[in-house]
């Protein structure tokens, strides 16, 4: 695919792109003449993504604030929980006092995916195109709705990180529009598309069917778009790319591929996947499974260790308790029973439970997924997940034992783990 090259800055290994270099790149990529007198919205991730979004926001404000007619921030929640004003300030690395003074003119907005009045239809991707984009897996019209307020701006700046991602392959770029600020129809569609392809076949791959659908939907957005795509490595801003959402993402995902995938020589029978505090419910803590499923041995156990997680999902928990956590084929082979549930919720279920089969009414999943969280044992069992009392786990007992087939990941959810040699179960899919 021939994409326009972005301007970029890549730090030396172990160091960060400096604030001065960020300012230079922002000035070059967002020239004042193109933004003067415009209303601009900065679309940012919520607190479940590691990146120095505060540095980018403050740099953009310093550069554009005196020239634009307005500069607002919208949090690309997808279906995540809204953020309070205090939480958004924390995300932007500013104090409440600075919010009320220096940044008083900046509007803070949460996306409202479940409020029809907040959405506007900008088009429909016809079934023939969906058939082509999905590689023949689906043929259906897909409506494309977006947060209506986005359409009231003159320029969009997307500002977010790029990591391997279970639904789209690599996050970032136009994904901050779809599902970041989109309506539920397209969100549910392409999450289920990714689930049908399966997480291990999607994650860490670039030009997935889902990425093609996301980019096609973004082409319907009539507002000019600029993207600042970040690549973060162990807290360092390893790279920053500025250009079109497609071009900036394309280049950033190449750096992400080199930094965010760790290869192992053999699978592990036990994986302790420790969720960071930014994952405050299983809906996002499931990333601790997504990024590690490829290195769990057949019949092995992956433990999501997160004593701080006490609920499955504030938004989707009721539905998940109805359908449980199951492999893809459990749903596909009983589709009439499940087709009317939100497809994005079903997709989440399959991503957490992993690869498996469903034959003659019997489900067999390749690995055991166990929660060592604040979610009670009865609730874990009821949704088809294992349970361990988190108080019974001594994390240090899992460390340094890779030779024994035990893997400990202290901060799971962003690094992808793969085997150097593709396993038999993956070859068969």
C-alpha positions in Angstrom: 0.0 0.0 0.0 1.4 3.3 -1.1 0.9 5.7 1.9 2.3 9.2 2.3 5.4 9.1 4.5 5.0 10.9 7.8 7.6 13.1 9.5 9.1 11.3 12.4 11.6 11.2 15.2 13.0 8.0 16.6 15.0 7.9 19.8 18.1 5.8 20.4 17.5 2.6 22.2 16.7 3.1 25.9 16.2 6.9 25.5 13.3 9.1 24.7 12.3 11.6 22.0 13.1 14.9 23.8 10.4 17.5 24.5 12.3 19.9 22.2 12.2 17.3 19.4 8.4 16.8 20.0 7.9 20.6 19.7 9.9 20.7 16.5 7.9 17.8 15.0 4.5 19.3 16.1 5.4 22.7 14.6 6.4 21.0 11.3 3.4 18.6 11.2 0.8 21.1 12.3 1.8 24.3 10.5 0.1 27.4 11.9 -1.1 28.5 8.5 -3.2 25.3 8.2 -4.7 25.7 11.6 -5.1 29.4 12.1 -8.7 30.4 12.9 -9.8 26.8 13.0 -11.8 24.8 15.6 -9.6 21.8 16.5 -10.4 18.7 18.4 -7.6 16.5 19.9 -8.7 12.9 20.2 -6.8 11.1 22.9 -6.8 7.6 24.6 -8.2 7.0 28.0 -6.1 5.9 31.0 -5.8 2.3 29.7 -3.0 3.1 27.3 0.5 3.9 28.3 1.8 7.0 26.6 2.9 10.6 27.3 -0.2 12.2 26.0 0.2 15.0 28.4 3.4 16.1 26.7 1.7 16.1 23.3 -1.3 18.0 24.6 0.8 20.7 26.3 3.0 21.0 23.2 0.1 21.3 20.8 -1.6 23.9 23.1 1.6 25.9 23.3 2.0 25.8 19.5 -1.6 26.2 18.4 -3.4 27.8 21.3 -2.9 31.4 20.2 -3.7 30.8 16.6 -6.8 28.5 16.6 -10.4 29.5 17.3 -10.8 26.7 19.7 -8.8 23.6 20.9 -10.8 20.9 22.6 -10.1 17.4 23.9 -12.2 14.3 23.3 -11.5 11.0 25.0 -11.7 8.1 22.6 -13.5 5.8 25.0 -14.9 3.3 22.6 -17.2 1.5 25.1 -15.0 2.2 28.2 -16.2 4.2 31.2 -16.3 8.0 31.0 -13.5 9.9 32.7 -14.0 12.7 35.3 -12.5 16.1 34.7 -9.9 15.3 37.4 -9.1 12.0 35.6 -8.7 13.8 32.3 -6.4 16.4 33.9 -4.3 13.5 35.3 -4.2 11.9 31.8 -3.0 15.3 30.4 -0.4 15.8 33.2 -2.0 19.0 34.3 -3.2 20.2 37.7 -6.8 21.2 38.4 -5.4 24.7 39.0 -3.8 24.7 35.5 -7.1 23.4 34.1 -9.0 26.4 35.6 -6.4 29.0 34.4 -4.0 28.2 31.6 -6.3 25.6 30.0 -9.7 27.1 30.9 -10.7 27.6 27.3 -10.1 23.9 26.4 -13.3 21.8 26.3 -13.1 18.3 27.8 -15.4 15.7 26.3 -16.1 12.0 26.8 -17.3 10.0 23.8 -20.9 8.7 24.2 -21.1 5.5 22.2 -24.4 4.5 23.8 -26.3 7.8 23.3 -28.0 7.9 19.9 -28.5 11.6 20.2 -24.8 12.1 20.4 -24.1 10.2 17.1 -24.5 11.0 13.5 -24.5 8.6 10.5 -21.9 9.5 7.9 -22.5 6.6 5.5 -22.8 2.9 5.1 -20.2 0.5 3.9 -22.2 -1.7 1.4 -22.2 -5.5 1.7 -20.2 -6.0 -1.5 -17.3 -3.9 0.0 -17.6 -5.7 3.4 -17.4 -9.0 1.6 -14.2 -7.8 -0.1 -12.6 -6.2 3.0 -13.4 -9.2 5.2 -12.0 -11.7 2.8 -15.4 -13.2 2.2 -16.3 -13.8 5.9 -19.2 -11.4 5.9 -21.5 -9.7 3.4 -23.7 -7.2 5.1 -24.3 -3.4 5.0 -22.5 -1.8 7.9 -23.7 1.6 9.1 -21.0 4.1 10.1 -21.9 6.4 12.9 -19.5 8.9 14.7 -19.7 11.3 17.6 -21.7 14.2 16.0 -19.7 16.9 17.7 -16.5 15.7 15.9 -18.1 16.9 12.7 -18.4 20.4 14.0 -14.6 20.9 14.0 -12.5 22.1 11.2 -9.5 19.8 12.0 -9.0 16.6 13.9 -5.7 15.7 15.5 -5.5 12.0 16.6 -2.9 11.6 19.4 -2.3 8.1 20.7 0.1 5.1 21.0 0.5 2.1 18.7 0.7 -1.4 20.3 -0.1 -4.9 19.1 -3.9 -5.2 19.4 -6.2 -8.3 19.6 -9.0 -6.9 17.4 -7.3 -4.8 14.7 -3.7 -6.1 14.7 -1.9 -2.9 15.8 -3.7 -0.1 17.6 -3.5 3.5 16.7 -4.3 5.7 13.6 -7.9 5.6 12.6 -8.7 3.2 15.4 -9.1 6.3 17.6 -12.1 7.2 15.4 -13.4 3.7 15.0 -14.2 2.5 17.7 -12.8 5.4 19.7 -15.6 7.9 18.9 -17.9 5.7 16.8 -21.4 4.3 17.2 -22.1 0.7 18.2 -23.0 -0.9 14.9 -19.6 -0.7 13.3 -17.9 -1.3 16.6 -19.8 -4.5 17.2 -19.3 -5.6 13.6 -15.5 -5.3 13.3 -14.9 -6.7 16.8 -16.8 -9.8 15.9 -15.0 -9.9 12.5 -11.7 -9.9 14.5 -13.0 -12.6 16.8 -14.0 -14.8 13.9 -10.5 -14.5 12.5 -9.3 -15.1 16.1 -6.9 -13.1 18.3 -3.8 -15.2 17.6 -4.3 -14.7 13.8 -4.9 -11.0 14.2 -2.6 -9.7 16.9 0.7 -8.3 15.7 -0.3 -8.4 12.0 -0.8 -5.1 10.2 -3.1 -5.3 7.2 -5.9 -7.3 8.9 -9.5 -7.4 7.6 -10.4 -5.3 10.6 -7.8 -2.6 9.8 -9.2 -2.4 6.3 -12.7 -1.8 7.6 -11.5 0.8 10.1 -9.6 2.7 7.4 -12.6 2.5 5.1 -14.9 3.9 7.7 -12.5 6.7 8.5 -12.5 7.7 4.8 -16.1 8.7 5.3 -15.2 11.3 7.9 -15.2 14.7 6.1 -13.0 16.6 8.5 -9.3 16.9 7.7 -7.2 14.6 10.0 -3.7 14.7 11.3 -2.2 11.9 13.4 0.5 12.0 16.0 1.3 8.3 16.5 3.5 7.4 19.5 5.5 4.3 20.1 6.3 3.8 23.8 9.0 1.4 25.0 9.2 0.8 28.8 8.0 4.3 29.6 10.2 6.0 27.0 8.8 7.8 23.9 10.7 5.7 21.5 9.2 7.2 18.3 6.8 9.9 17.2 5.2 10.0 13.7 3.1 12.8 12.3 1.1 12.7 9.1 -2.1 11.2 7.8 -3.7 8.6 10.2 -2.9 5.9 7.7 0.7 7.0 7.0 1.7 7.8 10.6 0.2 4.5 11.8 1.9 2.5 9.1 5.3 3.8 10.1 4.7 3.6 13.8 3.4 0.0 13.7 6.8 -1.0 12.1 8.6 0.3 15.2 6.0 -1.2 17.4 6.5 -4.6 15.7 10.3 -4.4 16.5 9.8 -3.2 20.1 6.6 -4.8 21.4 6.8 -8.4 20.4 8.9 -10.8 22.5 9.7 -14.2 21.1 10.1 -17.3 23.2 11.6 -20.6 22.2 9.0 -22.9 23.8 5.5 -22.7 25.2 4.8 -22.4 29.0 2.5 -24.7 31.0 1.9 -21.9 33.6 1.8 -18.1 32.9 1.3 -15.5 35.6 0.1 -12.5 33.8 0.1 -9.5 36.2 -2.4 -6.7 35.3 -1.2 -3.1 35.9 -3.5 -0.7 37.9 -4.7 1.0 34.7 -6.7 -2.1 34.0 -9.5 -1.6 36.5 -12.0 -4.2 35.3 -11.7 -7.5 33.3 -13.1 -5.8 30.2 -9.7 -4.2 29.8 -7.7 -6.6 32.0 -8.4 -9.3 29.4 -5.4 -7.9 27.5 -3.4 -9.9 30.0 -4.7 -13.0 28.1 -4.7 -11.6 24.6 -1.0 -10.7 24.6 0.1 -14.1 26.1 -2.2 -16.7 24.6 0.3 -17.6 21.8 2.9 -18.8 24.3 0.7 -20.9 26.6 1.1 -24.6 26.0 -1.8 -26.8 25.1 -3.6 -27.7 28.3 -1.6 -25.0 30.2 -2.9 -22.4 32.6 -2.9 -18.6 32.2 -3.5 -16.8 35.5 -4.6 -13.1 35.3 -3.3 -11.8 38.6 -5.1 -8.6 39.5 -6.2 -8.2 43.2 -7.3 -4.7 42.3 -9.9 -5.8 39.8 -13.3 -6.4 41.4 -15.7 -6.5 38.5 -16.0 -7.9 35.0 -17.3 -4.7 33.4 -19.4 -1.8 34.7 -20.9 -1.4 31.2 -21.1 -4.9 29.8 -21.0 -7.1 33.0 -24.7 -8.0 32.9 -24.5 -9.3 29.3 -21.2 -11.2 30.0 -22.8 -12.9 33.0 -25.6 -14.1 30.6 -23.3 -15.5 27.9 -20.2 -16.4 29.9 -16.7 -16.7 28.5 -16.4 -19.2 25.6 -14.3 -19.9 22.5 -15.4 -18.7 19.1 -16.9 -22.0 17.9 -19.2 -22.2 21.0 -21.0 -19.1 19.6 -20.6 -19.8 15.8 -22.2 -23.3 16.2 -25.1 -21.9 18.2 -25.4 -18.6 16.3 -29.2 -18.5 16.4 -29.0 -18.5 20.2 -26.5 -15.6 20.4 -26.8 -13.5 17.2 -28.9 -10.9 18.9 -26.4 -10.1 21.7 -24.0 -7.2 21.0 -21.3 -8.7 18.8 -18.6 -6.7 20.5 -19.5 -8.4 23.8 -19.3 -11.8 22.3 -16.0 -10.9 20.7 -14.6 -10.0 24.2 -15.8 -13.3 25.5 -13.9 -15.3 22.9 -10.7 -13.2 23.3 -10.5 -13.8 27.0 -11.4 -17.5 26.7 -9.1 -18.2 23.8 -8.9 -20.8 21.1 -11.1 -23.9 21.4 -13.6 -26.2 19.8 -17.3 -27.0 20.3 -18.5 -30.4 19.1 -21.6 -32.4 20.0 -22.5 -29.9 22.8 -19.1 -30.1 24.4 -16.7 -27.2 24.6 -12.9 -27.8 24.8 -10.7 -24.8 25.2 -7.0 -25.1 24.5 -5.9 -23.4 27.7 -7.3 -22.8 31.2 -7.9 -19.1 32.0 -7.9 -18.5 35.8 -8.7 -15.2 37.6 -6.8 -14.3 40.7 -8.6 -11.1 41.2 -11.1 -9.5 43.6 -14.0 -11.1 41.6 -15.6 -13.7 43.8 -15.1 -17.4 43.0 -18.8 -18.1 42.4 -18.9 -15.4 39.8 -15.7 -16.7 38.1 -17.1 -20.2 37.9 -20.5 -18.9 36.6 -18.9 -17.2 33.6 -16.7 -20.3 32.8 -13.4 -19.1 34.2 -11.2 -20.6 36.8 -10.5 -19.0 40.2 -7.5 -18.7 42.5 -7.5 -16.7 45.7 -5.1 -13.8 45.0 -3.9 -13.9 48.6 -2.6 -17.5 47.9 -0.3 -16.3 45.2 3.3 -15.3 46.0 4.3 -13.5 42.8 8.0 -14.1 43.5 7.4 -17.9 43.4 6.7 -17.5 39.6 9.7 -15.4 38.7 12.9 -16.7 37.1 11.5 -20.1 36.3 11.2 -20.0 32.5 13.4 -23.1 32.2 10.7 -25.0 34.2 7.9 -23.9 31.9 6.7 -21.1 34.1 6.5 -17.5 32.8 6.0 -14.4 35.0 5.0 -11.2 33.3 5.1 -8.3 35.8 3.2 -5.8 33.6 1.1 -7.6 31.1 -1.2 -6.2 28.5 1.0 -4.2 26.1 3.9 -6.5 25.1 2.9 -9.3 22.8 4.5 -12.7 23.3 5.0 -15.1 20.4 6.8 -18.4 19.8 9.7 -18.3 17.4 8.2 -21.3 15.6 4.4 -21.2 14.9 2.7 -24.0 16.9 0.7 -26.8 15.4 -2.7 -25.4 16.6 -2.0 -22.1 14.9 -1.0 -23.7 11.6 -4.4 -25.5 11.6 -6.4 -22.3 11.7 
